[in-house]
């Protein structure tokens, strides 16, 4: 079961923790974000199993994914 944690202002889209069944298939980060209904422009950093990932990175069915909004400040 894929575990997805939504951080910060992205909570308005989903619950802060979501579990998804990928039926044993890998998907890309971009496909996961689209499946969750989040606009890629609202995503700053994505980590997959503790490592930062690009949008074309692979998410395996048993991964843990964190999705963060863009960071601002100084």
N, C-alpha and C positions, 0 to 999 in steps of 0.2 A: 504494500500500500504506500503510495506516494504521500509524503507529508509536506504541506506548503504552509509557510508562515508569512503573513502579510504584516508589514511594519509601517507605522506612521500614518500619514494621511490617506494611504491606500485602503485603510480599514473601511472607508465609506463604501467601497465596492463589495467587500466580503467580510466574513468573520475573520478574526486574527489568525485562526488555525483551521486549515482545510485538509481533509484526507480525500485522495482521489484514487480510483482503481483504473490503472492504465491497461488492464487486461494483458499484462506481460509484455507490452510493447514499449520501446523507447520513443521519446518525442524530443523535439528541440525546445529550448527555453522560449523562443518566440511563439511556438505552437501552444505551449502551456499557458503563456500569458494571454493569448487570444482565447483559449478555451475558458479561462477564468473571467473573460470579459473586461480585461484591463487594457487601456490604451498604452502602447509601448512608450509614448511620449511622457507618460506619468511614471515611468520606471527609471530609477537611477542605477541601482546595483542589484544584481541577482547572484546569490551564492547557491551552489549545488554541492551538497556534502561538505560544506565548510570552505569551498574554494570559489573565488569569483569566476563567473561564467559570462561569456558573450551570448548574444541572442541566438547564434547558431550552435551553441553548446548542447550536448545531449543530456537528457534527463532520463534516468533509468527508473523502472517501476518502483523500486524500493528506496529511492533517494529522499533526502531532506532538502527542501528548497526554501530559501528566504528571499523575499522580494521587498526591496527598499525604494522609497521615492527618491528623487534627486535631492542631494544635500546642498543647502545654501548656508551662508554665514561666513564669519571671518574670524 
